[in-house]
């Protein structure tokens, strides 16, 4: 059992707290343990389809994990915070309700023409027409912003296409590289640290995916805890020169 003292936790969701529609049985105990020990934490997810309130309801209702909207920071919120700083507020979106609402709340106008920015996230209702409009807008000078690089998502079916796969399609058709906002980029990590009110050397990033969660920590000077319940396996770690700070089979193997 690994034990370490951190003042706060940044915690991934899919593959760490649950796996698609399947619960990860150690997750509720882990969060309750943090609450009991009064350890601040923030659920930090690249999933852009749901609002923080919807994520919190899902955690409580489906997986028995205590959560409130303020405990959740999504790539949609981070992307909206990023776009808010840019010139122009006319945005074409490939994405779902969580991303659209976050952008609207940040003062963006969701449009189909005279587009300033194209924002791409996970969209399970993706059509060729959406891809065509996004591609043409970017070629006409709109900025290209992506919620995250996740090419696959672990769920109860296996590894299904993620936002990064859709982004790759648009990138290939435009030959324009997007600005990524979600993990492992520094923008979402710096924003999350501000929300927690802690310094990077005081927190640990907990997640199942080396390419997003663990690299988010490594790239931003934050310790990492890889839990082997989702995307990355122990064998996968042999392919990386930079290793996680800590590796556990399940969250029951970790204590505050």
GIBELBEL-V516752 format. One record per pair of residues at least 6 apart in sequence whose C-alpha atoms are under 6 Angstrom apart, sorted by the first residue. I is the first residue (numbers start at 1). GAP is how many residues later the second one is. D is the distance in Angstrom with one decimal. If there is no record, write none. Layout:
# GIBELBEL-V516752
I;GAP;D / I;GAP;D
This chain:
# GIBELBEL-V516752
1;252;4.7 / 1;253;5.8 / 2;252;5.0 / 3;251;5.8 / 3;252;4.8 / 3;253;5.9 / 4;252;5.8 / 5;251;5.8 / 6;196;5.6 / 6;197;5.5 / 7;195;5.4 / 7;196;5.8 / 8;31;5.8 / 8;32;4.8 / 8;33;5.4 / 8;195;4.6 / 9;32;4.4 / 9;194;5.4 / 9;195;5.2 / 10;31;5.7 / 10;32;5.1 / 10;33;6.0 / 10;195;4.8 / 11;32;4.7 / 11;33;5.5 / 11;195;4.8 / 12;31;5.9 / 12;32;5.2 / 12;33;5.4 / 12;195;5.0 / 13;32;5.9 / 15;193;5.7 / 15;214;5.9 / 15;215;4.1 / 16;191;5.6 / 16;192;5.6 / 17;7;6.0 / 17;10;5.2 / 18;6;4.8 / 19;136;4.9 / 20;135;3.6 / 20;136;5.2 / 23;40;5.8 / 26;225;5.8 / 26;226;5.8 / 28;37;4.8 / 42;29;5.1 / 42;30;5.8 / 43;28;5.9 / 43;29;4.7 / 44;29;5.1 / 44;30;5.9 / 45;29;4.9 / 46;28;5.9 / 46;29;4.8 / 46;136;5.7 / 48;27;5.5 / 48;28;4.9 / 48;50;5.8 / 48;51;5.6 / 49;47;5.0 / 49;48;5.9 / 49;49;4.6 / 50;48;4.1 / 51;47;4.5 / 52;17;4.8 / 52;20;5.3 / 53;16;4.4 / 56;11;5.0 / 56;12;5.2 / 56;13;5.5 / 59;6;5.1 / 60;6;5.4 / 75;72;5.6 / 75;107;5.1 / 76;23;4.8 / 77;25;5.6 / 78;110;5.6 / 79;102;5.8 / 80;22;5.8 / 80;23;4.8 / 80;26;5.9 / 88;28;5.7 / 89;19;4.7 / 89;20;5.9 / 90;19;4.9 / 90;25;5.3 / 90;26;5.1 / 91;18;6.0 / 91;19;5.0 / 91;20;5.7 / 91;24;5.7 / 91;25;5.9 / 91;26;4.8 / 91;27;5.8 / 92;18;5.8 / 92;19;5.3 / 92;20;5.9 / 92;26;4.9 / 93;25;6.0 / 93;26;5.0 / 93;27;6.0 / 94;26;4.7 / 94;27;6.0 / 95;26;4.8 / 95;27;5.3 / 95;28;4.5 / 96;27;5.7 / 116;26;4.8 / 117;25;4.9 / 117;26;4.7 / 118;26;5.0 / 119;26;4.8 / 119;27;5.6 / 120;26;4.8 / 121;26;5.2 / 121;42;5.0 / 122;41;4.1 / 135;35;6.0 / 135;39;5.8 / 144;34;4.8 / 145;33;5.2 / 145;34;4.8 / 146;33;6.0 / 146;34;4.8 / 147;33;5.9 / 147;34;5.3 / 147;35;5.4 / 148;32;5.6 / 148;34;4.6 / 149;15;4.2 / 150;12;5.4 / 150;13;5.8 / 150;14;4.6 / 151;10;5.8 / 151;11;4.6 / 151;13;4.2 / 151;14;4.7 / 152;7;5.6 / 152;8;5.2 / 152;9;4.5 / 152;10;4.4 / 153;6;5.3 / 153;7;5.2 / 153;9;5.4 / 171;6;5.9 / 181;6;5.9 / 182;6;5.5 / 183;29;5.1 / 183;33;5.5 / 184;28;4.7 / 184;31;5.5 / 184;32;3.7 / 200;22;5.3 / 201;21;6.0 / 204;19;4.8 / 204;20;5.3 / 205;12;6.0 / 205;19;4.7 / 206;19;4.7 / 207;6;5.2 / 207;19;5.3 / 207;20;6.0 / 208;18;5.5 / 208;19;5.1 / 208;20;5.9 / 208;22;5.1 / 208;23;5.7 / 208;24;6.0 / 209;22;5.2 / 209;23;5.2 / 214;10;5.8 / 217;6;5.9 / 217;7;5.7 / 223;22;5.7 / 224;20;5.4 / 224;21;5.0 / 225;21;4.7 / 225;22;5.7 / 226;21;4.8 / 227;20;6.0 / 227;21;5.0 / 227;22;5.7 / 227;23;5.7 / 228;21;4.9
